């Protein structure tokens, strides 16, 4: 009896292992930066059962890595299974802010994520190769990236989001090595105006891009997120804005990603 029970447990464990999201670590060539860049690709358990899947591009924060999300918030694999979508987490460099740097030609992360990476993913995986099948979001630096890239590449992304994002960089001229990517604010003030999410809003037209913004009230980015929300309201740009107690930390992002995944799932379903 004991042997039978152990065999049953092993069978159950094997089934759980087989029928759950899988994680690939891939290398993608960036022609614009002349190097290979790692990314994590999460495939839902039903990957072999359907012909095409929507993709959420999920960006890490400052000093993070391509594997940060799957290590620090492993439940994103369960969310991929729950909603039947793929998740791609690219390496955005230690401090790229997902810009094509105007002062350092070796940093072209807008081009990489919005063009090179997406083209490669669409070639290698069963994706829905249109803006109706793509969303992008991230945490902190990646929250800036999620909105910045989507606002500027609406032909590529149909929905976007930010979790605790640095959505206005101008109040932080000495932080997170941004000056190395766009120049010192005192010397390159135009770059600080042109490379912040807050000054990309003129690109938006009501109801053409689905947007979700989430930031905790104890976060040092809370005021700039609140101001972004108010400016979107002023411009009549529909969006979801979530604010609740919380700081700039993993516990907040681990929870926030659940709301964002539901938001993007609804977008993908309505876009079918």
Secondary structure, 3 states (H helix, E strand, C coil): CHHHHHHHHHHHHHHHHHCCCEEEEEEEEECCCCEEEEEEEEECCCHHHCCCECEEEEECCCCCCCCHHHHHCCCHHHHHHHHCCEEEEECCCCCCCCCECCCCCCCEHHHHHHHHHHHHHHHHCCECCCHHHEEEEEECHHHHHHHHHHHHCCCCCCEEEEECCCCCCCCCCCCCCHHHHHCCCCCCHHHHHHCCHHHHHHHCCCCCCEEEEEEECCCCCHHHHHHHHHHHHHCCCCCEEEEECCCCCHHHHHHHHHHHHHHHHHHHHHHC
